Amino acid sequence: MRARVVPALILALLALFVTAPEARAQVVGGFDFSRAQVSVTGLQVPWGLAFLPDGSALVSERNTGRILRVRPGQTPAAVATVSGVSASGESGLLGIAVSPAYAQDGWVYAYFTSTAGDNRLVRLQLTAPQTQTVVFSGVPSSTFHDGGRIAFGPDGMLYVATGDAGNTANAQNLNSLAGKILRMTPTGGVPADNPIAGSRVWTYGHRNVQGLTWDSQGRMYAAELGQNTRDEINQIVAGANYGWPTCEGTCTNPSFRNPIVTWTTAEASPSGLAWANNTLFVAALRGQRLWTVPLTGAGTPGTPLAEFQSAYGRLRTVAVGPDGWLWVATSNRDGRGTPVAQDDRIVRVPPATTGGDTTPPTAPAGLAASGTTSTGTTLAWTASTDDVGVSGYDVLRAPGASGGAFTQVGTSATTSFAETGLTANTTYRYQVRARDAAGNLSPVSNTATVTTPGGGGPGGCSATATVQTQWGNGYVVQPVTVTNTGTSAINGWTVTFTLPAGHAVTGSWNVALSVIGQTVTARSSGHNGALGPGQSTAFGFHASRPNGDAQTPSGYRCTSS
């Protein structure tokens, strides 16, 4: 009996060792694919991916029309819904981009198929997402071949990839916006240096471009879906003709510019495109893999290698995040995939490190402000801990007492930071996060709210608001405390603040209110306008808002008379 069992056990163990996959680093293009992490789940056909200055990402959902804000390990949160989206087949809410000057202007751009029968571009601000301005419209649309990728180039211009909308003749017709890569100003205008005077057309002869990126030398690349034979990666040159529908893939016609890489449509069907570490990363839909294409300094491609083959299904988008990780979004709920329970997902791939450190620091704690003046404040916090060591801290700031995005305003090697250049009578919120040498980022700290006083002269005042009560479709703000921050008495004061879109003041006390648009002006009454130095008074108001909207007013500013 024993003689039979032991050999069988040995054979089973040998079989295990033979069939077990070999452990390897899988470092490709500067990223360690053996340590990939599923970081976000539960998305519904994510399409576009763009990053905010605080490191979070905005994701557009093709079929729902929603824009979600996502962070690794956290539940996605809807921050906007694009109006008038028509989602059918391959159409719907597609590309998304964040203004290069987001810290100053707050603009987010979205490209979508509209119920008006075209593809169009709008921009909005997350502080008032219901207000959406059409930047550019009139691109032919269809239930397929809508292109859709948008991106800001290193020149600050906005590039828009369009498909031929199912009409192959559009691609060669310079009077049609379909089958093109378009270049425009952030407000939709025609740049003076475009190759065709008065036209937004940058390149033409495209079937269906869904990926745009640039390398460190400013060279532009595009990923394009072929029809039956070849998919393409093209190096984009202003004014060039890429041959569709005469050519699919490489051809011998000197009038057309050939691709630098091609695949069969079964191997790729490329959508998202990113560049990092002299490597192009291509998200493949039908191919269900991430192609990596090494590039020489001259932009010449090497041999493509595939990662994630059938590991996560259809891959729609790839981007390099501000955290230094490679972000890859799946597209398994688009009607052509086989979704699992977690789909759709975002998978993140860490940068390769010699030590293999993937443990983030702990969150900084006890963030507080002191010594606040009309133009500055000093922040301090308790140090984070890390298994290797904290290399520094990022300081993030958001405008107002609520709402508005956090953006990075500085770094510190210690546990304090002196902020300067602030505006008097203004409220700011601060957070801090730690980082280590491997690029791992901690969760953010608690939030510290700072309101700068007046200029410190003979007159001046400040206003600080507290949200006392909230319910589904309304709230009470009380008290709004007004303080004389000057060195002499004031006879009256005025507080201005901004209501989020869709909100309306329904009552107030101890103040005279007037509203123009979303700007509220609150003036002192006869009994509470006179304040000596250091004295305070208060008023309050209640307001209505759309059911489920959690925003509250922001930007309280006080002036004295």
Secondary structure, 3 states (H helix, E strand, C coil): CHHHHHHHHHHHHHHHHHHCCCCCCCEECCEEHHHCEEEECCCCCEEEEEECCCCCEEEEECCCCEEEEECCCCCCEEEEECCCECCCCCCCEEEEEECCCHHHHCEEEEEEEECCCEEEEEEEECCEEEEEEEEEEEEECCCCCCCCCEEECCCCCEEEECECCCCHHHHHCCCCCCCEEEEECCCCCCCCCCCCCCCCEEEECCCEEEEEEECCCCCEEEEECCCCCEEEEEEECCCCECCCCCCCCCCCCCCCCCCCEEEECCCCCEEEEEEECCEEEEEECCCCEEEEEEECCCCCECCCEEECCCCCCCEEEEEECCCCCEEEEECCCCCCCCCCCCCCCEEEECECCCCCCCCCCCCCEEEEEECCCCCCEEEEEECCCCCCCEEEEEEEEEECCCCCCCEEEEEECCCEEEECCCCCCCEEEEEEEEEECCCCECCCCCCEEEECCCCCCCCCEEEEEEEEEEECCEEEEEEEEEEECCCCCECCEEEEEECCCCCEEEEEECCEEEEECCEEEEECCCCCCCECCCCEEEEEEEEECCCCCCCCCEEEEEEEC
